Amino acid sequence: MKRVFVDANIVIDLLCERHPWFPQVLRIFSMGDLKQIDLYCSSLSLGTASYLMETRKMSSQDIFDSIELLCQMCTPTTVDSTVVKNSLKSGFTDFEDALQHCSAQTVDADCIVTRNKKDFSASEIPVYEIS
């Protein structure tokens, strides 16, 4: 089964229902829910998403429920000291994107899905963009 890593912006689009991207992102996560693909996201993305959900005045319970539901469709990957060290020497110009990429490598992702393909020009993993 294809191992698809979703970038932080994709996770945030789903959890914050950001339009116009939400319908496309929902299809990707539905494929994960239906076990058509194995979905992964960085645990860092969950923290970033929760912060943005708080700024949208979502309740703590709604945030926890949303992340729990997401984790039923998508497996969080680690961001540990090895991922950080690999990110620092990865050749990426943006550290957060480097963390995403190196976290995707920990699960041997077949591809990365993002809304900013240009940010992953140093990627060793094929990158697909939704717009």
N, C-alpha and C positions, 0 to 999 in steps of 0.2 A: 504494500500500500504506500502511496506517495506521502512523504513526510514534509508538511508545509509549515514553515515558520512565518508567523505574522508579526510585522513590525508594530511598534508602539502606536503609530497613528491609526492603524487598522483596529487595534484593541479599543482605543479611545473612541473611534468612530462608532463602534458597536455599543459600548457601554454608555456613551453620552448621546447616542442616536443622532450623530452629526450628519446633517444633510448638506450636499446631495449624495454623499458616499454611503449612507446607512443601508440602502437597499442592496447594493453590490456586496457590502461587507456581510450583511445578514445571510446572503447566499453562500458565502465561503464558510461561515460558521455553521450553517445548516448542513453543509456537506460533511463537516466534522462530526456534527451531532448524529448524522445518519451513518457514520463510520465509512464514508466513501473515501475520506482522506484522514490521515493522522495530523491533527493541528497542534502546534506548539507556539508559545509566546514566552517572552522573557518575564521572569518574576518582577523585574524592574518596571515593566510596562504596567503591571497591576497596581503598583504603588503610585505611578504617575497618573494613571486613570482615576484612582480613588481620590487623589488630590483635586483633579479637575472636576470630578463629580461633586465633591464638597463645595467647590466654588459655584456650582450650579444649584446649591442649596438642597441637595439630596440628603435625605436622612441617613444616619449611620446604618440603620437596619436595611434600607434600600441598597446602599452601597455594598454591604456585606452579602446581601442576597444576590445582587447582580454579579459580583465576582464569583460567588459560589456556583451560580448557573454557568458562567463562562468556563469555569474549571471543569465542568461536566463535559464540555465540548472541546476543550483546549488544555493541553498539559503545560503547566509553567516549567520553564527551564531555569537552571541556576545561573546566578551571577556571583561567582566566588572569586577568590584571589587569583586563581589561574585564568579565569575569563578576563579579569581586570588587567593582569600582566600581559596576556596575549593581545588585548585591545590596545595597550600602549605601544606595542610594536607592530601593529597590523597594517600601517600605511594609510589608515583612514584619517581624514582631516577633522572629522567630528567624533568626539569621544563617545557620545551616546550611541551613535550609529555603529561604532566599533564594538561597543558592548553588545548591541543587538546581534551583530554578525557573529561574534565569537561565542555568544550564547547559543546561536543557531548551530554552530559547529559541534557543540557538545552532544547534540542529538542526531548528528549526521543528516541534517535537513537536506531535502532534495531541491528546495527552492525557498526564497524569501518573497513574501508579498508585502508591498509597501505602496504609499502614494508618492514617494520621492525617490524614484529609481536612481537619479543622479547622485544622491547621497551615498549610494552603495557602489560607486564606480570601482572601488578597490576590492569588491566582494569576490571570494573564491567560489561562491555558491550562486547559481543562476537567480536573477532577481526579476520579478514581474511587478508591473505597476497597474494599479487601478486608478481611474481618473473620474 
